[in-house]
Amino acid sequence: MKLVESKIRKWGNSLGMILPKKAVDEMELKENQIIKIDIIKKERIKAFGICKSAKPFKREEKIMDRW
């Protein structure tokens, strides 16, 4: 069993994915061989509010005064 991350791409009217050569070689896959895959959708991390305990940003006006 091998875990591989791949991007789904448009292929004519269908969608397809390309397996990396390294994974193909390691699994000794051949053309027209039937394989089974588990599809796990990668979720985007929702980072809003992740650092609620952090102090708010302050302007550094002292530095700006020199210019």
C-alpha positions as CSV (number, residue, x, y, z in Angstrom):
1,M,0.0,0.0,0.0
2,K,1.3,3.5,-0.9
3,L,0.0,6.9,0.0
4,V,0.3,9.4,-3.0
5,E,-0.9,12.9,-3.3
6,S,-2.1,14.0,-6.8
7,K,-4.0,16.8,-8.4
8,I,-7.2,16.0,-10.4
9,R,-7.1,17.5,-13.9
10,K,-9.4,17.9,-16.8
11,W,-8.9,15.1,-19.4
12,G,-11.3,15.6,-22.3
13,N,-14.8,15.5,-20.9
14,S,-13.6,13.5,-17.8
15,L,-11.3,14.1,-14.8
16,G,-8.1,12.1,-14.3
17,M,-5.0,12.0,-12.2
18,I,-1.4,11.1,-12.9
19,L,0.6,8.8,-10.7
20,P,4.2,9.8,-9.9
21,K,6.8,7.6,-11.5
22,K,8.4,6.9,-8.1
23,A,5.1,5.4,-6.9
24,V,4.6,3.5,-10.1
25,D,8.1,2.0,-9.8
26,E,7.8,1.2,-6.1
27,M,4.4,-0.6,-6.6
28,E,5.6,-2.2,-9.9
29,L,2.4,-1.0,-11.7
30,K,1.9,-1.8,-15.4
31,E,-0.2,-0.2,-18.1
32,N,-3.8,-1.4,-18.1
33,Q,-3.4,-2.9,-14.6
34,I,-6.5,-2.5,-12.4
35,I,-5.9,-0.8,-9.1
36,K,-8.1,0.3,-6.2
37,I,-7.8,3.8,-4.7
38,D,-9.1,5.5,-1.6
39,I,-10.0,9.1,-2.3
40,I,-9.6,11.5,0.6
41,K,-10.5,15.1,-0.1
42,K,-7.9,17.5,1.2
43,E,-9.7,20.2,3.2
44,R,-8.5,23.8,3.4
45,I,-7.5,24.9,6.9
46,K,-9.8,27.7,8.3
47,A,-7.4,29.9,10.1
48,F,-9.7,32.8,11.1
49,G,-9.6,33.2,14.8
50,I,-6.8,30.6,15.3
51,C,-4.7,33.0,17.4
52,K,-7.3,34.6,19.6
53,S,-4.9,34.9,22.5
54,A,-2.3,36.8,20.5
55,K,-1.9,40.5,21.1
56,P,-3.2,42.9,18.4
57,F,-0.7,44.5,16.1
58,K,0.6,48.0,17.0
59,R,1.9,50.6,14.6
60,E,5.5,51.4,15.0
61,E,5.3,55.1,14.7
62,K,8.7,55.8,16.2
63,I,10.4,54.1,13.3
64,M,8.3,56.1,10.8
65,D,9.1,59.4,12.5
66,R,12.8,59.1,11.4
67,W,11.8,59.1,7.7
